[in-house]
Structure formats: structure tokens, C-alpha cells
Amino acid sequence: MTFNPDADISKGKASKRGRNAGIAVGGGLGVLALFLISQFLGVDLTGLGGGGEQSAVNDSALEQCLTGQDANENVECRMKGASASLEAYWQTEAPALGVAYNAPQDFILFEQAVTTACGAASSATGPFYCPPDQIIYIDVSFYDELRSRFGASGGPLAEMYVIAHEWGHHVQNLAGVLQRSQDGQTGPTSNAVRVELQADCFAGAWAAEASRVADERGVPFLQPITKAQYADALSAASAVGDDRIQQVTQGQVTPHSFTHGTSEQRIAWFETGYEQGAGACDTFSPSTL
């Protein structure tokens, strides 16, 4: 999607956290973080836990990201703009779903490694939401990986789909739904898959309304989605399907270990949210997904 150049994104909740060279990921990556990150990637990442010393942290509030034009020109500003849009959307939509809403505590763009309430994580873990600190984390180099390794077409909406998915986890956390994924079960109809597909559905619901969500002056953050941009979002959803990622990383598909759903399912639930809204995102009732 393209931001309206004069939209005010300055209040977007996003900050950048960088580290000095020589980082050694460690501190014992929390079981919860490993489980949630593995859910996003569809790959067992439990081997990432371990010891090590952490380097100094440098924080930046992304104060240079002020307008939609900044978001169109810079990926970090685009993340801040996406957070402004998502926050405005969920302030209205969450109460309609019966969820008492509050914003995530932060949305952190990190480099190389980051320390969270779920433990320490590295760039290799991909984007994730940590429930204990209610913070979304991403190293934006993940988008290069999504294109080069997993075959996504890329594009701004594809990038923002990832953030909208993680924001959906925050809404699930507030609603008490996220805990359903933590029963240790995997497979095509597991609660882990249902939670992830619901987050995809929430992302689609936001995308459908995004061009109508406005800043405090009434200026819409984003312009209407084009067909090409919509295709980019579906491409990203497909690229992170369990079957696609397992084929790339393992050379075979093992449905019993699914944690996110197939590429087809992820596309279908994004489309459900886009076409029918967040109220249609009940992934727990259907016997088949």
C-alpha cells in the first residue's frame, strides 16, 4: 500500500534498537518466545537457546519519521506508519469484538539481537510478539529473507501484512485467546494453527479498512489497495505457510508438525478477513480450516 504523503505518522508506536558488533545471543531464550517464533516460521528453533554475553543497546525513537512520504521512502518509517494505522484501526475494532483494548507497549525494530521479557532472540528467529512485555519485535532484514529464500514477491503491503499479523497476536493476547496456542499440540487442526490463521484473518480485516483509517486531522494514512499490492500480501501469506517453509528448510512436508497452517489456508483466512471483516475471524469453531 502507498501512504498518503501528508499523513501524520509521528505518533506511531515504533522504535529502533541496535547493538554494537560482537553480540552473542544468549541468556536462555525463553520457551514461550521459542514457541511463538517457531509458530511464525514453522521451524523448530529450540536450539537457539543458550548462554552468552550481551552487548550495549542503543535506542532510537525514529523521530525522523513524520509523514506518509517518509513511510513511502524508508522501510523503518513504513513500520512506524503501519503501527499508527493499526493502532487507530484496533482502537475502534477491538471494542466491537468485545475486547478491552490497549496499545502494545512498544514495537521494536532491532538489529542482530534483542533482549525481551520472553528471553533473548536473534535476527534468525524472525518477527514475533512477546506476550509478557506486550511488545512486537522485528529485524527488517527478515523481508529480504522472505523474498530471497521463501519466494515472496515483496512490496509495502506484504511488509505491513507481517506487522498486522503480529498486531493481531496482541489483540488475541488481550482477549485471552493467545493462551490457547500454548497446549503443546501441533498439526493441521491444532490450536496453534487456529491462533495463527486468526491473526492472518485480522491482518486481512485491517487491510480492507486501511485506506479509511485516518490520523487525528482526518487524513487517511493509506491510499486504496491496488490489485498488485493485494497480490503481494497474498504472496507473503503463502510464503510463510507451513508446507512452503518445511519444503524449503527440510525438503519435505510433515503435516503433524504444522503450527501455522498451509499456504492455501493462510491465503484463505487473510481473504476472509479482507472480505468479511474481523467479526468473521473465528478460526476455533470450524472443524476444518
C-alpha beads as a LAMMPS data file, in Angstrom:
LAMMPS data file: protein, C-alpha beads

289 atoms
288 bonds

1 atom types
1 bond types

-500.0 500.0 xlo xhi
-500.0 500.0 ylo yhi
-500.0 500.0 zlo zhi

Masses

1 110.0

Atoms # bond

1 1 1 0.000 0.000 0.000
2 1 1 1.043 3.567 -0.531
3 1 1 0.843 6.141 2.262
4 1 1 -0.761 9.484 1.660
5 1 1 2.305 11.762 1.585
6 1 1 0.911 14.286 4.087
7 1 1 -0.472 11.741 6.578
8 1 1 0.855 12.246 10.106
9 1 1 2.655 9.091 11.261
10 1 1 4.588 10.816 14.046
11 1 1 2.534 9.159 16.783
12 1 1 3.181 5.652 15.504
13 1 1 4.476 3.352 18.230
14 1 1 7.829 2.198 16.893
15 1 1 11.432 2.448 18.000
16 1 1 14.738 1.118 16.771
17 1 1 17.087 -0.876 18.962
18 1 1 20.589 -1.502 17.699
19 1 1 23.555 -3.352 19.171
20 1 1 27.284 -2.993 18.906
21 1 1 29.255 -5.596 16.999
22 1 1 30.216 -8.818 18.733
23 1 1 26.790 -9.805 20.025
24 1 1 26.488 -13.293 21.402
25 1 1 22.884 -14.374 21.646
26 1 1 22.176 -15.962 24.985
27 1 1 20.615 -15.642 28.373
28 1 1 18.493 -18.719 27.709
29 1 1 15.900 -17.900 25.051
30 1 1 12.566 -18.361 26.820
31 1 1 10.418 -21.356 25.986
32 1 1 7.481 -19.073 25.267
33 1 1 9.472 -16.970 22.815
34 1 1 10.834 -20.040 21.069
35 1 1 7.353 -21.486 20.746
36 1 1 5.844 -18.298 19.331
37 1 1 8.738 -17.651 16.961
38 1 1 8.676 -21.246 15.783
39 1 1 4.968 -20.760 15.143
40 1 1 5.630 -17.896 12.765
41 1 1 8.379 -19.634 10.830
42 1 1 7.025 -23.169 11.048
43 1 1 10.501 -24.356 12.021
44 1 1 11.741 -25.777 15.338
45 1 1 14.011 -23.091 16.780
46 1 1 14.505 -24.519 20.246
47 1 1 18.205 -24.945 19.534
48 1 1 18.628 -21.173 19.700
49 1 1 18.611 -21.127 23.489
50 1 1 21.939 -20.955 25.241
51 1 1 24.480 -18.862 27.077
52 1 1 26.327 -15.750 26.026
53 1 1 27.062 -12.150 26.839
54 1 1 25.020 -9.260 25.514
55 1 1 26.417 -6.051 24.054
56 1 1 25.347 -2.481 24.691
57 1 1 21.954 -1.348 23.405
58 1 1 21.304 1.879 21.519
59 1 1 17.683 3.053 21.231
60 1 1 16.192 5.447 18.697
61 1 1 12.647 6.784 18.652
62 1 1 12.612 7.106 14.836
63 1 1 11.881 10.797 15.296
64 1 1 12.780 11.434 11.658
65 1 1 9.682 9.501 10.563
66 1 1 6.944 12.120 10.487
67 1 1 4.864 11.833 7.327
68 1 1 3.431 9.347 4.899
69 1 1 6.075 10.431 2.415
70 1 1 8.747 9.309 4.884
71 1 1 6.946 5.946 5.127
72 1 1 6.908 5.586 1.342
73 1 1 10.650 6.197 1.126
74 1 1 12.037 4.273 4.101
75 1 1 11.192 0.815 5.446
76 1 1 11.702 1.788 9.088
77 1 1 9.383 4.766 8.679
78 1 1 6.940 2.427 6.911
79 1 1 6.899 0.280 10.039
80 1 1 6.114 3.348 12.137
81 1 1 3.370 4.357 9.714
82 1 1 1.896 0.852 9.791
83 1 1 1.804 0.959 13.587
84 1 1 -0.046 4.296 13.512
85 1 1 -2.645 2.843 11.154
86 1 1 -3.028 -0.422 13.042
87 1 1 -3.379 1.362 16.371
88 1 1 -6.127 3.632 15.026
89 1 1 -7.911 0.632 13.482
90 1 1 -7.879 -1.542 16.595
91 1 1 -8.928 1.261 18.930
92 1 1 -12.281 1.082 17.149
93 1 1 -12.449 -2.538 16.061
94 1 1 -11.358 -4.315 19.239
95 1 1 -14.243 -2.987 21.393
96 1 1 -16.645 -4.123 18.650
97 1 1 -15.279 -7.627 19.223
98 1 1 -15.735 -7.303 22.975
99 1 1 -12.009 -6.812 23.645
100 1 1 -10.855 -4.168 26.143
101 1 1 -8.084 -2.661 24.051
102 1 1 -4.794 -1.062 24.941
103 1 1 -1.845 -0.455 22.658
104 1 1 1.206 -2.729 22.593
105 1 1 3.849 -1.416 24.963
106 1 1 6.194 -0.918 22.014
107 1 1 7.063 -2.032 18.512
108 1 1 10.807 -2.560 18.334
109 1 1 12.891 -2.755 15.166
110 1 1 16.080 -4.487 16.212
111 1 1 19.378 -5.362 14.604
112 1 1 21.171 -8.679 15.088
113 1 1 19.746 -9.491 18.512
114 1 1 17.351 -8.272 21.174
115 1 1 16.530 -8.969 24.813
116 1 1 12.840 -9.390 25.641
117 1 1 10.639 -10.495 28.526
118 1 1 10.499 -13.841 26.684
119 1 1 14.281 -14.144 26.625
120 1 1 16.975 -13.237 24.094
121 1 1 16.363 -13.572 20.351
122 1 1 18.388 -13.072 17.189
123 1 1 17.576 -11.962 13.664
124 1 1 17.304 -15.624 12.679
125 1 1 14.132 -16.002 14.709
126 1 1 12.070 -13.677 12.512
127 1 1 9.300 -11.329 13.684
128 1 1 7.439 -12.167 16.882
129 1 1 5.128 -10.881 19.595
130 1 1 6.127 -11.382 23.230
131 1 1 3.031 -11.578 25.478
132 1 1 4.714 -10.857 28.844
133 1 1 6.028 -7.455 27.740
134 1 1 3.326 -6.887 25.076
135 1 1 5.941 -5.824 22.526
136 1 1 6.261 -6.683 18.828
137 1 1 9.800 -7.308 17.570
138 1 1 11.218 -7.443 14.057
139 1 1 14.550 -7.170 12.304
140 1 1 13.519 -5.676 8.960
141 1 1 16.181 -7.765 7.215
142 1 1 13.537 -10.501 7.522
143 1 1 11.820 -9.016 4.479
144 1 1 14.882 -9.769 2.347
145 1 1 14.778 -13.361 3.605
146 1 1 11.085 -13.592 2.786
147 1 1 11.810 -12.667 -0.824
148 1 1 15.140 -14.352 -1.450
149 1 1 14.604 -17.632 0.402
150 1 1 10.863 -18.191 0.540
151 1 1 9.820 -16.638 -2.770
152 1 1 7.509 -13.818 -1.665
153 1 1 7.097 -11.024 -4.212
154 1 1 7.741 -8.313 -1.623
155 1 1 6.221 -4.844 -1.605
156 1 1 4.983 -2.450 1.095
157 1 1 1.684 -4.221 1.794
158 1 1 3.483 -7.551 2.132
159 1 1 5.754 -5.958 4.732
160 1 1 2.831 -4.435 6.600
161 1 1 0.908 -7.729 6.487
162 1 1 3.627 -9.204 8.696
163 1 1 3.176 -6.413 11.241
164 1 1 -0.619 -6.622 11.056
165 1 1 -0.336 -10.352 11.799
166 1 1 1.760 -9.665 14.912
167 1 1 -0.610 -6.886 15.987
168 1 1 -3.349 -9.496 15.713
169 1 1 -1.472 -11.577 18.283
170 1 1 -1.561 -8.600 20.630
171 1 1 -5.341 -8.407 20.260
172 1 1 -5.548 -12.154 20.887
173 1 1 -3.437 -11.744 23.998
174 1 1 -5.782 -9.077 25.342
175 1 1 -8.772 -11.293 24.561
176 1 1 -7.256 -14.318 26.285
177 1 1 -7.158 -16.242 23.012
178 1 1 -3.399 -16.460 22.583
179 1 1 -3.079 -18.820 25.510
180 1 1 -4.974 -21.447 23.511
181 1 1 -1.885 -21.972 21.377
182 1 1 0.198 -22.985 24.370
183 1 1 -1.090 -26.525 24.855
184 1 1 1.922 -28.088 23.162
185 1 1 -0.138 -29.537 20.304
186 1 1 0.720 -29.231 16.615
187 1 1 -0.917 -30.406 13.416
188 1 1 -3.387 -29.189 10.773
189 1 1 -6.280 -28.524 13.201
190 1 1 -4.275 -27.679 16.334
191 1 1 -4.937 -24.596 18.426
192 1 1 -1.530 -23.314 17.364
193 1 1 -2.684 -23.262 13.737
194 1 1 -6.053 -21.761 14.634
195 1 1 -4.403 -18.896 16.529
196 1 1 -2.112 -18.112 13.601
197 1 1 -4.848 -18.252 10.994
198 1 1 -6.949 -15.909 13.096
199 1 1 -4.044 -13.447 13.161
200 1 1 -3.903 -13.695 9.357
201 1 1 -7.631 -13.022 9.226
202 1 1 -7.213 -9.973 11.465
203 1 1 -4.468 -8.740 9.124
204 1 1 -6.835 -9.025 6.177
205 1 1 -9.568 -7.165 8.062
206 1 1 -7.178 -4.277 8.738
207 1 1 -6.009 -4.201 5.116
208 1 1 -9.588 -3.833 3.884
209 1 1 -10.180 -0.810 6.130
210 1 1 -6.707 0.705 5.970
211 1 1 -7.499 3.345 3.359
212 1 1 -10.287 4.643 5.609
213 1 1 -8.283 4.769 8.837
214 1 1 -7.167 8.359 9.383
215 1 1 -4.801 10.431 11.515
216 1 1 -6.023 12.976 14.042
217 1 1 -6.611 15.537 11.273
218 1 1 -8.808 13.133 9.332
219 1 1 -6.208 12.391 6.649
220 1 1 -6.250 8.675 5.729
221 1 1 -2.923 7.037 6.433
222 1 1 -3.027 4.897 3.316
223 1 1 -4.313 5.032 -0.227
224 1 1 -6.631 2.283 -1.547
225 1 1 -5.005 -1.065 -2.223
226 1 1 -4.180 -1.881 -5.828
227 1 1 -4.596 -5.362 -7.293
228 1 1 -0.823 -5.751 -7.452
229 1 1 -0.408 -4.802 -3.793
230 1 1 -3.134 -7.224 -2.751
231 1 1 -1.349 -9.950 -4.692
232 1 1 1.866 -9.079 -2.830
233 1 1 0.108 -9.581 0.510
234 1 1 -1.221 -12.977 -0.594
235 1 1 2.259 -13.876 -1.790
236 1 1 3.670 -13.109 1.658
237 1 1 0.935 -15.145 3.352
238 1 1 1.671 -18.047 1.033
239 1 1 5.426 -17.795 1.590
240 1 1 5.076 -18.395 5.336
241 1 1 2.768 -21.394 5.060
242 1 1 3.959 -24.457 6.958
243 1 1 4.115 -26.559 3.814
244 1 1 6.155 -23.961 1.881
245 1 1 8.653 -23.337 4.683
246 1 1 9.068 -27.001 5.549
247 1 1 9.722 -27.843 1.904
248 1 1 12.400 -25.146 1.703
249 1 1 14.079 -25.877 5.029
250 1 1 13.592 -29.652 5.354
251 1 1 12.991 -30.841 1.824
252 1 1 9.721 -32.464 2.875
253 1 1 6.340 -31.577 4.377
254 1 1 5.326 -33.042 7.760
255 1 1 1.705 -32.066 8.498
256 1 1 1.761 -33.416 12.067
257 1 1 4.193 -30.605 12.985
258 1 1 2.167 -27.769 11.431
259 1 1 1.921 -24.681 13.646
260 1 1 0.677 -22.006 11.219
261 1 1 -1.358 -23.680 8.513
262 1 1 -0.670 -24.294 4.866
263 1 1 -0.052 -21.582 2.298
264 1 1 -3.570 -22.155 0.967
265 1 1 -5.103 -21.770 4.421
266 1 1 -3.159 -18.605 5.216
267 1 1 -4.297 -17.024 1.974
268 1 1 -7.892 -18.127 2.556
269 1 1 -8.102 -16.646 6.064
270 1 1 -6.462 -13.376 5.008
271 1 1 -9.092 -13.166 2.286
272 1 1 -11.858 -13.969 4.792
273 1 1 -10.816 -11.041 6.956
274 1 1 -10.448 -8.770 3.943
275 1 1 -13.863 -9.616 2.535
276 1 1 -15.901 -10.078 5.741
277 1 1 -14.127 -8.148 8.493
278 1 1 -12.666 -9.061 11.870
279 1 1 -16.007 -10.388 13.113
280 1 1 -15.655 -13.304 10.685
281 1 1 -12.295 -14.383 12.090
282 1 1 -13.496 -17.245 14.281
283 1 1 -10.982 -19.950 13.459
284 1 1 -11.829 -22.024 16.537
285 1 1 -15.349 -23.154 15.645
286 1 1 -14.826 -24.794 12.228
287 1 1 -13.914 -28.478 12.286
288 1 1 -11.905 -27.968 9.101
289 1 1 -9.744 -24.986 8.302

Bonds

1 1 1 2
2 1 2 3
3 1 3 4
4 1 4 5
5 1 5 6
6 1 6 7
7 1 7 8
8 1 8 9
9 1 9 10
10 1 10 11
11 1 11 12
12 1 12 13
13 1 13 14
14 1 14 15
15 1 15 16
16 1 16 17
17 1 17 18
18 1 18 19
19 1 19 20
20 1 20 21
21 1 21 22
22 1 22 23
23 1 23 24
24 1 24 25
25 1 25 26
26 1 26 27
27 1 27 28
28 1 28 29
29 1 29 30
30 1 30 31
31 1 31 32
32 1 32 33
33 1 33 34
34 1 34 35
35 1 35 36
36 1 36 37
37 1 37 38
38 1 38 39
39 1 39 40
40 1 40 41
41 1 41 42
42 1 42 43
43 1 43 44
44 1 44 45
45 1 45 46
46 1 46 47
47 1 47 48
48 1 48 49
49 1 49 50
50 1 50 51
51 1 51 52
52 1 52 53
53 1 53 54
54 1 54 55
55 1 55 56
56 1 56 57
57 1 57 58
58 1 58 59
59 1 59 60
60 1 60 61
61 1 61 62
62 1 62 63
63 1 63 64
64 1 64 65
65 1 65 66
66 1 66 67
67 1 67 68
68 1 68 69
69 1 69 70
70 1 70 71
71 1 71 72
72 1 72 73
73 1 73 74
74 1 74 75
75 1 75 76
76 1 76 77
77 1 77 78
78 1 78 79
79 1 79 80
80 1 80 81
81 1 81 82
82 1 82 83
83 1 83 84
84 1 84 85
85 1 85 86
86 1 86 87
87 1 87 88
88 1 88 89
89 1 89 90
90 1 90 91
91 1 91 92
92 1 92 93
93 1 93 94
94 1 94 95
95 1 95 96
96 1 96 97
97 1 97 98
98 1 98 99
99 1 99 100
100 1 100 101
101 1 101 102
102 1 102 103
103 1 103 104
104 1 104 105
105 1 105 106
106 1 106 107
107 1 107 108
108 1 108 109
109 1 109 110
110 1 110 111
111 1 111 112
112 1 112 113
113 1 113 114
114 1 114 115
115 1 115 116
116 1 116 117
117 1 117 118
118 1 118 119
119 1 119 120
120 1 120 121
121 1 121 122
122 1 122 123
123 1 123 124
124 1 124 125
125 1 125 126
126 1 126 127
127 1 127 128
128 1 128 129
129 1 129 130
130 1 130 131
131 1 131 132
132 1 132 133
133 1 133 134
134 1 134 135
135 1 135 136
136 1 136 137
137 1 137 138
138 1 138 139
139 1 139 140
140 1 140 141
141 1 141 142
142 1 142 143
143 1 143 144
144 1 144 145
145 1 145 146
146 1 146 147
147 1 147 148
148 1 148 149
149 1 149 150
150 1 150 151
151 1 151 152
152 1 152 153
153 1 153 154
154 1 154 155
155 1 155 156
156 1 156 157
157 1 157 158
158 1 158 159
159 1 159 160
160 1 160 161
161 1 161 162
162 1 162 163
163 1 163 164
164 1 164 165
165 1 165 166
166 1 166 167
167 1 167 168
168 1 168 169
169 1 169 170
170 1 170 171
171 1 171 172
172 1 172 173
173 1 173 174
174 1 174 175
175 1 175 176
176 1 176 177
177 1 177 178
178 1 178 179
179 1 179 180
180 1 180 181
181 1 181 182
182 1 182 183
183 1 183 184
184 1 184 185
185 1 185 186
186 1 186 187
187 1 187 188
188 1 188 189
189 1 189 190
190 1 190 191
191 1 191 192
192 1 192 193
193 1 193 194
194 1 194 195
195 1 195 196
196 1 196 197
197 1 197 198
198 1 198 199
199 1 199 200
200 1 200 201
201 1 201 202
202 1 202 203
203 1 203 204
204 1 204 205
205 1 205 206
206 1 206 207
207 1 207 208
208 1 208 209
209 1 209 210
210 1 210 211
211 1 211 212
212 1 212 213
213 1 213 214
214 1 214 215
215 1 215 216
216 1 216 217
217 1 217 218
218 1 218 219
219 1 219 220
220 1 220 221
221 1 221 222
222 1 222 223
223 1 223 224
224 1 224 225
225 1 225 226
226 1 226 227
227 1 227 228
228 1 228 229
229 1 229 230
230 1 230 231
231 1 231 232
232 1 232 233
233 1 233 234
234 1 234 235
235 1 235 236
236 1 236 237
237 1 237 238
238 1 238 239
239 1 239 240
240 1 240 241
241 1 241 242
242 1 242 243
243 1 243 244
244 1 244 245
245 1 245 246
246 1 246 247
247 1 247 248
248 1 248 249
249 1 249 250
250 1 250 251
251 1 251 252
252 1 252 253
253 1 253 254
254 1 254 255
255 1 255 256
256 1 256 257
257 1 257 258
258 1 258 259
259 1 259 260
260 1 260 261
261 1 261 262
262 1 262 263
263 1 263 264
264 1 264 265
265 1 265 266
266 1 266 267
267 1 267 268
268 1 268 269
269 1 269 270
270 1 270 271
271 1 271 272
272 1 272 273
273 1 273 274
274 1 274 275
275 1 275 276
276 1 276 277
277 1 277 278
278 1 278 279
279 1 279 280
280 1 280 281
281 1 281 282
282 1 282 283
283 1 283 284
284 1 284 285
285 1 285 286
286 1 286 287
287 1 287 288
288 1 288 289
